[in-house]
Amino acid sequence: MAQFPGVKPFKKNGTTYYRARFTDPLTGKQRELCAKTAEEAHKRKMDILAQITTGCYVPPSKMRLSDYMKDWLERKKPEIEHGTWVSYDSINRLYITPQLGRVYMSNIRRATFQNFIDELTKKGSAGKGKPLSASYIHNIAGTLSAAMTDAFRDELIPKNFAEKLRLPKITHEKPVAMQDDARKAFENAIADSPYKIIFTIMLEAGLRVSEALGLKWDNVDFDTGHLTIDGQLERKRGKESVRQRKEETKSHRTRTTFIPSYVLSMLRHEATRQKENRLQAGKLWQNDANLIFTRPDGTPFPHTTVENAYRKIRQQIGHPEFVTHTLRKTHITNEIRAGASAEAVADSVGHSNPEVTRRFYIDASAYDDTKQAAAQRRQAEYEKRQKSSS
């Protein structure tokens, strides 16, 4: 043990373990730590002495990670968005507590979380043996980091050991937008759909599903075609089924755009339909938020109802790769193809950074059109020079 001073072996149930002692700066009493190897015991002692020196020492706790996560989720519930909380809760139930729940908070180290992430990357969830996507593993690491940030503030750990973990690289697929033939097929397929107006306004204004379902009549100026996007319909997950309009968008800022006249005509027809439904529903009518898109009783359409209808249509036209976000990407791609700048489009669709628009929303075909137009311009300039020199 010469290379690990202060570390001594002992036997328990026929197995050799190693212990090291240090003085607790808070009580002045000797504390003992144990490990399976002398090297590990020495390293843990040195870590504790460093924490004591820097004033970051946290006394051992009998609280397990599962207990902390349970308390943490209860505290966070009223503080964060419902969807975020549901995601945190799901990740904890499926991965964190089953695999790390028995670890004592005082025994957590960076390796605790790194080994956990590495196992998920290789094998996926316990019992399933199916690897998880890189983006989902990033979500798991983000949940851990959020919880450990608060654990550090609660003085249960000396620092956030979940920060800056080695995570799998996320590979983003190239943006896909509907080309002219696919768009024509899509528009033909939705001609008789009760959700035609929803899909159309998503396509023509680049709206997210929640933003389209959260539109109010006050958001539309029928004289100018001016559309204001200042909220969204909350997507309730779990057992709760009440859907309410949230008075802010995903980017937390109001934005404006313009919609074509044919879409305004569709909205006028929708207004007439809604008035008829309201008269028929009478006292059962429920639309205090003044939403544009409602069921016959005035309640908002569930996200899943609209998404399931869309899913059937994309299968019908032979494009299973077209997710609902494809409508948004198609709108953005066509705006760029028409000559709008990425900055202007980003502002119109609610992206805080135009680089997000460029990297994740613009189909390469838009740039091909731009390049072809540039080549045609250069050809015209060449011909003009040739003509002037002759």
N, C-alpha and C positions, 0 to 999 in steps of 0.2 A: 504493500500500500504506500510505499515511499513516494511514488509519483502522485498520489492523491492524499496529501496530509490531512489528518482529521477524519478520514473515512475508515470505518471499522466494519468487518463482516460479522454476521450473526446468522444462526440457523433457525428456521421455522418450518415445522412439518417436513424436515429432511431437505429443505431447499435453502441455499445460501443467499442472503440478502445483504445490503450494505446500508449503514446509517451514518449520518453526519449531524453535528450539533452546531447551533448558533444561538446568540443571545437576542431575544426579542426586544427591540428598542422601546416598545410601548410598556412592557411589563417588567423588563430587566431579568426575566426568567429564561432558563435554557429551553430551547425547543429542539425537536428532533425530526429529521426527515429521513425517509427510507427509499431505496431504489433497488432495481434488480441487478445493477452493475455498479462497480466502484466509480467508474467514469461518470455515470449519470448522477450518482449521489454528489460527487464533487462539483459537477457543473451546476446542479440545482443550488448547492450551498453558495457557490460563487455568484450565481444570479441573485440570490437573496441578499448577500452582502453588498452587491452593487446597488440593489434597490434601497437598502438601508442607507447607503452612502449618499444616494441622490434624493432621498426623501420620498421614494415611490413605494416603499414597502407596504404590503397589504397583509395583515395577519391571516393565518389559515382559517378557512371557513368550512362548516359542514353542509353548506348549501350546495346542492347539486345543480347542474346546468338546466335540467328539466324543470326544477322548481323556479329558477330564475326566469326561464322563458315563459312559464305560465304567468308569473306575476307581471313580467314585462309586457306581455300581450294585453293583459287587463288594463294596464296603465296607458298603453298606446291607443287603445280602441277609440276613446273620445278625441284623440289628438290628431289622428291621421285620416285620410280618405278611406271610405269603406272598402273599396276595391283593393287598396294597398294592404289594409289590415287582413283581409281575407287571404291574400297572397302570403303574407307573413305567417298566418296561422296554418295554412296548408303546408307550407315548407317545413314548419316546425313539427307538425304532426307526422308528416311522411318521412322526414329525413333527420332533422336535428335531434329531436328527443329520442327516437328509436335507436340511433347510433351513437349519440354523445350524451344522452340524458343523465347517465350515472356518473359522469365525470364531475368531481368537486370543482367549484369555481376557483378555489385556491390552487388547484393543480393544472389549470388550463395554461397551455403554452402555445406558441405559434405552431409548433409541430402537431399539436392536437387538431387544429383546424386544417393544416396543410395535408396531413395524412387522410383526413376525412374527405377533402376535396379531391385528392388524387384517386381515392377509391371510387368515388362517384364518377370520375372521369373515365376510369377503366371499366368498372363493372356496373355502374348505375345503382339503383336502389336495392337494398338487401332483399333477397328472396326472389327478385325478378331477373337479375342478371342482365338487364338491358341498359346500355349506356344512355346517359342523359345528354340532351343537346347542350352545346357550349353556352348558349344564351341563358338556358335555365340554370346551369351551374353558376353563372354570374349572378343570377337572381338569388340563389341560395347563399352565395358568399356575401351578397349585399345585405341579406337579412341578418346573417351572423354579425356583420360589421355594425349594422344599426343597433343590434342588441348589445354588442360589446362596448360600443361607444357609451351607452347609458350605464353599463356595468362598471366602466372605468370612472364615470362621474359618481356612481354610487360607492366608489372605493372598495369594490369587491375584487378587482384585478388591477395590477400595476400599470397596465396599458392595454390598448385595443389590439389583441393578438390576431384579430381577423382582418386587419388592414394589410393591403399590398400582398395578398396571397398570390401564388403562381396559379393562374387560371388558364383554361384552354382558350385558344384564339377563336374568336367568332368570325366566321366567314360569311359575308353578306352576299346573297345572290344578286345578280344584276337586275335592276328594276324592269318590270314587264308591264307594258301598256297595251291596250286594245288597238290594233291596227284597223284601218278603215273597214275591211271585210268582216272582221270579228265584231267591230262595233255595230255594223249594220245588222249582223245576225243577232246580236244582243238586243238591239232596239226592236227588232221584229218579235223576239221571244217574249219581251215584257209588254207587248202591245195590249194584251188582255189581262195583265197582272194587276191585282188591287194595289200593288206597291209600285206601280210604274212611275208615279210622280216622285216617290222617295228616291228610287234609283236614278231618275233623270236629274234631280236637283243635286244629288251627290256627284254625278258625272259632270254637270255644267258649272258647279260652284266649288268642286274639290272638297266636299264635306266628308267628315267622318260619320259613321253610322249614328253615334250618340249625338252629334251636332245636328244632323238632319232631323232626328226624332225629337230634338229639343227646340226646334224652331217655333217661334211664336208669330202670330199674325202681325204683331207690332214690329217684327223684324223686316217686313217687306214693304217697300215703297212701290206701289203699283204704277205710279206715274213715271218714275225714273228707272225702275228695275234695280234699284239700290237694295242690297241685302246686307243686313247686319247679323253677325254671328257673335253672340255674347253669352252663350250658355250651352248646356248639353243635358240630355236625359241620362240620369245616373243609371249605371248598369249594376243592379243588385245581384250579388252572388250569395249562395248559401240558401238558408231557409226563408230569409226575408224576401217578400215578393212586392213590396210597395216601391213603385218607381216614381221618383220626383225629379223635377227640373232643377239642375244645379246652375246657379247664376254666375258661372264662369266657364270658359273653355278649357281644354286640356293644357293649353299654353298660358292660361291665367290672364289672357288679355282679349279685349274685344277687337274684332277686325271687320272689314267691310269688303264687299265685292259687288259685281253687277251680274245679273242673269238675263238671258235672252228673252225676247218677247214671247216666244212660244211656250217658255216655262211659266211666264206670268199668266198666260191663258190657261194653262193647266192648273195653276194655283187658284185662279178665279173659279174654275169648275169645282175644285176641291172645297172652296168656301161655300159654294151652293150646296154641295153634298153634305157638308158638316151641319149647315143650318137645318136641312131636312132631318138629319139624324137627331139633332137637338130637340126639334119639335116632337118627334116620335118618342124620344126617351123621357121627355117631361122632367119630373122631379128626380129621375134616376141619372140625369146628365151630370157628368163629372169632368170638368175641364177648367178648373180655377186658374191654371197656368196659361190659358189661352193658346194651347198648342195647335199647330196646323194639322199634324197627322195624328188622328185618334181612331179608336174603334167606335162602333155604333153608339156606345154609351158614354163616349167622351174620354175614356181612359186612354193613356198612351199605349202605342204598340210596344210589346216586348222586343228587345233586341233580337232574341232568338227566333221570333216569328219572322222577322224581316230577313235575317241571315239564312234561315232554312229555306225560305222562298228563293233567295238569291242562289243558294247552293244547287237547287234543282234546275235553275235556269242555266247556270254555267255548265252543268252536266248535259243539258239538252243541246247546247250549241257546240259541245265537244271541246270545251276549254276548262277542264277541272282545275287548272292552275290559276284561274282568275278568282282571287279572293275579293272580298268587298273593298279592300284597300286599293285594288286594281283600278277602281273607278276614280279614286283620288289621283293615282299615278297617271292615269290616262288624261285627266284634266290638266295636270301639271305639264306633262309631255307636250300636249297640244298647244298650251300657252307658250312654251319655249319655241316650239316649231313655228308659231305665228310671229315670233320676233320679240316676245316679252323677255325682260332680263330676269335672271334667277332671283335678284333682290326683290323685284316687283312681285314675282310669283310667290316668293317666300312670305312676303307681307300679306298677300291675298289669302293664302291657305293657312297662315298661322304658324309658320316656322320662325323661330327666333334667330336662326342662323342659316343664311342662304346655302352654306356648304352642305347642310343636311338635305336641302332640296336637290342639289347637284348630285350628291353621292347615292341617295337612296330612292329618288322619285322620278328621275328623268330617264326614259327609255333611250337607248343609244340611237334609235332611228331618228330622234329629233335632231341630234347632232349630224347625222348623215345628211339630212335635208339641208342643214345650215352649210355643211361643207360643199354639197353639190351646188347650192346657190352661189357660194363664194367662187367656185370654179367657173360657173357660168358668167359671173361678173368679170373675172379675170380674162375669160375668153372674149367678152365684149370689149374690154379695154384694149386687148391685143388687136382685135379687128379694127378698132377705131384708130390705133396708132398706125397700122398698116395702110389704112385708107388715107390718112393725113400725109404719109411719107411718099405716096405714089403720085 
